Amino acid sequence: MLKFLPIPADGQTPVRVLTIAGTDSGGGAGIQADSRTMALCGVHACVAVAAVTVQNSVGVSGFHEIPPNIVAGQVRSVVEDIGIGAAKTGMLASTAIIEAVAEVCREVGIGRDGSIPLVVDPVAASMHGDPLLHESALDAVRHTLFPLATVVTPNLDEVRLLTGVAVVDDGSARRAAEALHALGPRWAIVKGGHLRTSEYSTDLLFDGDRFLEFSAPRIKTGNDHGGGDTMAAAIACALANGYPVPEAVEFAKEWTRRCLEASYDLGAGHGPVSPLWRLNYA
């Protein structure tokens, strides 16, 4: 049973979470997906836009990078005035943006050596296979961003790009989790949503010592656009509310499952997962 995060009373300032990511002009993923989940989790979403995509339900046809100093400035401005309980990254597009984000995170206390948890969703490509990260930036993800992360949440394609491990079964998932953790995050997740070998989707969480598994019945839908963003955002929301990482992942797993159940058709391609189910939940 899903344990909801606390909803603030009228007039009460809610928990704040910052997403540092790219936009999705089709509204299914990116900052739009993050903001929807945050709002419906009772969290105030702050944003630092790193890139603007030209995107719809069929694919990504282009993107424009925001200057790195402007991306960092957005982060600094929010943290210094509003304050946040957690942050997450999504599409960061280039080495220069990744380095600027890492530098400002260290400056304002975001990341594993600071007081503000950081969820890193290392977005490298869209679900259609369209590149969202310059190939040269993969080393910056590995060696600059991952060491700051409280938890990293790559999909299986991103796992392969970052570690060279192709996940095909439980054994390779464990090797991938170990390889991800060796890059420096406190916790690493290997998600099983795209590993269609059973009726269950199992995510593997690893902290260097123990493996934890989170399973849920697989939802049969082609409308799964934004699922990775939604899960990472839900983890960040739970961390901002004081959940330990395993409980935050457990919450996010169930949240994402319900969003998949509520997904809807949109355009000619893949529709989005939807947290709008929360509005009608009794």
C-alpha positions as CSV (number, residue, x, y, z in Angstrom):
1,M,0.0,0.0,0.0
2,L,1.4,3.4,-1.0
3,K,2.3,5.6,2.0
4,F,1.6,9.1,0.7
5,L,3.9,12.0,1.5
6,P,2.4,14.7,3.7
7,I,0.3,17.3,1.9
8,P,0.8,20.8,3.4
9,A,-2.2,22.6,4.9
10,D,-3.5,25.7,3.2
11,G,-1.0,28.6,3.8
12,Q,1.7,26.2,5.0
13,T,5.0,26.4,3.0
14,P,5.6,22.9,1.5
15,V,8.9,21.0,1.2
16,R,10.8,22.3,-1.8
17,V,12.7,20.2,-4.4
18,L,14.8,21.5,-7.3
19,T,15.0,19.9,-10.7
20,I,17.9,20.7,-12.9
21,A,17.0,19.4,-16.3
22,G,15.7,20.0,-19.8
23,T,12.2,20.9,-21.0
24,D,9.9,18.7,-23.0
25,S,7.8,20.7,-25.5
26,G,5.4,17.7,-25.6
27,G,5.0,17.8,-21.8
28,G,5.6,14.2,-21.2
29,A,9.1,14.1,-19.7
30,G,11.8,16.4,-18.4
31,I,11.0,19.3,-16.2
32,Q,7.3,19.0,-17.0
33,A,7.2,15.4,-15.7
34,D,9.3,16.3,-12.6
35,S,7.0,19.3,-11.8
36,R,3.8,17.2,-12.1
37,T,5.1,14.5,-9.8
38,M,6.4,17.1,-7.3
39,A,3.1,19.0,-7.2
40,L,1.0,15.8,-6.7
41,C,3.4,14.6,-4.0
42,G,2.7,17.9,-2.1
43,V,6.1,19.4,-2.9
44,H,6.9,22.8,-4.3
45,A,8.9,22.4,-7.5
46,C,11.8,24.8,-8.3
47,V,13.5,24.5,-11.7
48,A,16.9,25.2,-13.2
49,V,16.5,24.8,-17.0
50,A,19.6,23.3,-18.6
51,A,18.3,22.8,-22.1
52,V,15.2,23.3,-24.3
53,T,14.2,20.4,-26.5
54,V,12.1,20.3,-29.7
55,Q,10.1,17.2,-28.8
56,N,6.8,15.5,-29.2
57,S,5.4,12.0,-28.6
58,V,7.3,10.7,-31.6
59,G,10.8,11.9,-30.8
60,V,13.3,14.7,-30.3
61,S,14.3,16.7,-33.3
62,G,16.6,19.1,-31.7
63,F,17.7,20.9,-28.5
64,H,19.3,24.1,-27.4
65,E,21.7,24.3,-24.4
66,I,21.3,27.0,-21.8
67,P,24.7,28.8,-21.1
68,P,26.4,27.0,-18.2
69,N,26.7,30.1,-16.0
70,I,22.9,30.7,-16.4
71,V,22.2,27.1,-15.3
72,A,24.4,27.4,-12.3
73,G,22.9,30.8,-11.5
74,Q,19.4,29.4,-11.4
75,V,20.6,26.7,-8.9
76,R,22.4,29.3,-6.7
77,S,19.5,31.7,-6.8
78,V,16.9,29.1,-5.7
79,V,19.0,27.6,-2.9
80,E,20.2,30.9,-1.4
81,D,16.7,32.4,-1.2
82,I,14.1,29.7,-1.1
83,G,16.0,26.7,0.2
84,I,15.4,23.1,-0.9
85,G,15.2,19.7,0.8
86,A,16.5,17.7,-2.2
87,A,17.6,18.2,-5.8
88,K,17.6,16.0,-8.9
89,T,19.3,16.3,-12.3
90,G,17.9,15.2,-15.7
91,M,19.1,16.2,-19.1
92,L,22.3,18.3,-18.8
93,A,23.4,18.0,-22.4
94,S,27.1,18.9,-22.3
95,T,30.3,18.6,-20.4
96,A,30.3,22.4,-19.7
97,I,26.8,22.3,-18.1
98,I,27.6,19.2,-16.1
99,E,30.8,20.8,-14.7
100,A,29.0,24.0,-13.9
101,V,26.2,22.1,-12.1
102,A,28.7,20.0,-10.1
103,E,30.6,23.1,-9.1
104,V,27.5,25.0,-7.9
105,C,26.2,21.9,-6.1
106,R,29.4,21.7,-4.1
107,E,29.2,25.4,-3.4
108,V,25.6,25.4,-2.0
109,G,25.7,22.0,-0.2
110,I,23.9,19.8,-2.7
111,G,25.2,16.2,-2.9
112,R,26.6,13.5,-0.8
113,D,29.2,15.7,0.9
114,G,26.6,18.4,1.7
115,S,23.3,18.5,3.6
116,I,21.0,18.3,0.5
117,P,20.4,14.9,-1.1
118,L,21.0,14.7,-4.9
119,V,19.3,12.3,-7.2
120,V,21.1,11.9,-10.5
121,D,19.1,10.7,-13.5
122,P,21.9,10.6,-16.1
123,V,19.7,11.3,-19.2
124,A,21.7,10.3,-22.2
125,A,19.0,9.5,-24.8
126,S,15.2,9.7,-25.1
127,M,13.1,6.6,-25.1
128,H,13.1,6.8,-28.9
129,G,16.9,6.6,-29.0
130,D,17.4,10.3,-29.8
131,P,20.6,11.6,-28.2
132,L,20.1,14.1,-25.3
133,L,23.7,14.2,-24.1
134,H,26.8,14.8,-26.2
135,E,28.9,11.6,-26.2
136,S,31.9,13.5,-24.9
137,A,30.0,14.3,-21.8
138,L,29.7,10.7,-20.6
139,D,33.1,11.0,-18.8
140,A,31.8,14.1,-17.0
141,V,28.8,12.2,-15.8
142,R,31.0,9.3,-14.6
143,H,33.7,11.3,-12.9
144,T,32.2,14.7,-12.0
145,L,28.5,14.2,-11.4
146,F,28.2,10.6,-10.1
147,P,30.6,11.2,-7.1
148,L,28.2,13.9,-5.9
149,A,25.1,11.7,-6.1
150,T,23.1,10.4,-3.2
151,V,21.5,8.0,-5.6
152,V,21.8,7.4,-9.4
153,T,18.8,6.2,-11.5
154,P,20.0,5.3,-15.0
155,N,17.8,3.2,-17.4
156,L,19.4,0.1,-19.0
157,D,20.7,1.9,-22.1
158,E,22.3,4.5,-19.9
159,V,23.8,1.7,-17.7
160,R,25.4,0.2,-20.8
161,L,26.8,3.5,-22.0
162,L,28.2,4.4,-18.6
163,T,29.6,1.1,-17.5
164,G,29.8,-1.1,-20.5
165,V,27.6,-3.8,-18.8
166,A,24.7,-5.0,-20.8
167,V,22.0,-6.0,-18.4
168,V,20.2,-9.2,-19.5
169,D,19.5,-11.0,-16.2
170,D,19.9,-10.8,-12.4
171,G,23.6,-11.6,-12.5
172,S,24.4,-8.8,-15.0
173,A,22.1,-6.4,-13.1
174,R,24.2,-7.0,-10.0
175,R,27.5,-6.5,-11.9
176,A,26.0,-3.3,-13.4
177,A,25.0,-2.0,-9.9
178,E,28.5,-2.7,-8.6
179,A,30.1,-0.9,-11.6
180,L,27.7,2.1,-11.1
181,H,28.5,2.3,-7.4
182,A,32.2,2.2,-8.1
183,L,31.8,5.5,-9.9
184,G,31.1,7.2,-6.6
185,P,27.4,7.6,-5.8
186,R,26.2,6.5,-2.3
187,W,23.5,4.3,-3.8
188,A,23.0,3.0,-7.3
189,I,19.8,1.7,-8.9
190,V,19.5,-0.7,-11.9
191,K,16.0,-0.4,-13.1
192,G,14.3,-3.5,-14.6
193,G,11.4,-1.8,-16.4
194,H,13.0,-2.4,-19.8
195,L,14.2,-5.9,-19.0
196,R,11.1,-7.7,-20.2
197,T,12.0,-11.2,-19.0
198,S,9.2,-11.7,-16.5
199,E,5.8,-10.5,-15.5
200,Y,7.4,-8.4,-12.8
201,S,9.6,-5.3,-13.1
202,T,12.4,-5.5,-10.5
203,D,14.7,-2.6,-9.6
204,L,18.0,-3.4,-7.8
205,L,19.4,-0.9,-5.3
206,F,23.0,-1.2,-4.1
207,D,25.0,0.7,-1.5
208,G,28.4,-1.1,-1.8
209,D,27.5,-3.7,0.8
210,R,23.9,-4.9,0.2
211,F,21.5,-5.4,-2.6
212,L,17.8,-4.6,-2.1
213,E,15.2,-5.6,-4.6
214,F,11.9,-3.7,-5.4
215,S,9.4,-5.6,-7.5
216,A,6.0,-4.7,-8.9
217,P,3.7,-6.3,-11.5
218,R,4.6,-5.2,-15.0
219,I,2.1,-2.7,-16.5
220,K,1.4,-3.6,-20.1
221,T,1.3,-0.2,-21.8
222,G,3.1,1.6,-24.6
223,N,2.5,4.9,-22.8
224,D,5.6,5.1,-20.7
225,H,7.1,8.4,-21.7
226,G,8.6,10.2,-18.7
227,G,8.7,7.1,-16.5
228,G,12.3,7.5,-15.6
229,D,11.9,11.2,-14.8
230,T,8.8,10.5,-12.7
231,M,10.6,7.9,-10.6
232,A,13.7,10.0,-10.0
233,A,11.5,13.0,-9.0
234,A,9.5,10.8,-6.6
235,I,12.7,9.6,-5.0
236,A,13.8,13.3,-4.6
237,C,10.4,14.2,-3.0
238,A,10.6,11.4,-0.5
239,L,14.2,12.3,0.4
240,A,13.2,15.9,0.9
241,N,10.6,14.6,3.4
242,G,13.3,12.8,5.4
243,Y,12.9,9.2,4.0
244,P,16.0,7.0,4.0
245,V,17.1,6.0,0.5
246,P,15.6,2.5,0.5
247,E,12.2,3.8,1.7
248,A,12.3,6.6,-0.9
249,V,12.9,4.1,-3.6
250,E,10.1,1.9,-2.4
251,F,7.8,4.9,-2.4
252,A,8.9,5.9,-5.9
253,K,8.5,2.4,-7.3
254,E,4.9,2.2,-6.3
255,W,4.2,5.9,-7.3
256,T,5.6,5.1,-10.8
257,R,3.6,1.9,-11.1
258,R,0.4,3.9,-10.4
259,C,1.5,6.5,-12.9
260,L,1.9,3.8,-15.5
261,E,-1.5,2.4,-14.8
262,A,-2.9,5.9,-15.3
263,S,-0.9,6.6,-18.5
264,Y,-2.8,7.9,-21.5
265,D,-2.6,8.2,-25.3
266,L,-1.1,11.5,-26.6
267,G,-0.1,12.2,-30.2
268,A,1.0,9.6,-32.6
269,G,3.7,8.1,-30.5
270,H,4.2,7.2,-26.8
271,G,1.9,8.9,-24.3
272,P,3.1,9.9,-20.9
273,V,2.8,8.2,-17.5
274,S,0.4,10.2,-15.4
275,P,0.4,11.3,-11.7
276,L,-3.0,12.7,-12.2
277,W,-4.5,9.6,-10.7
278,R,-3.6,11.2,-7.4
279,L,-6.4,13.8,-7.9
280,N,-9.1,11.1,-7.9
281,Y,-7.6,8.9,-5.2
282,A,-10.0,8.5,-2.2
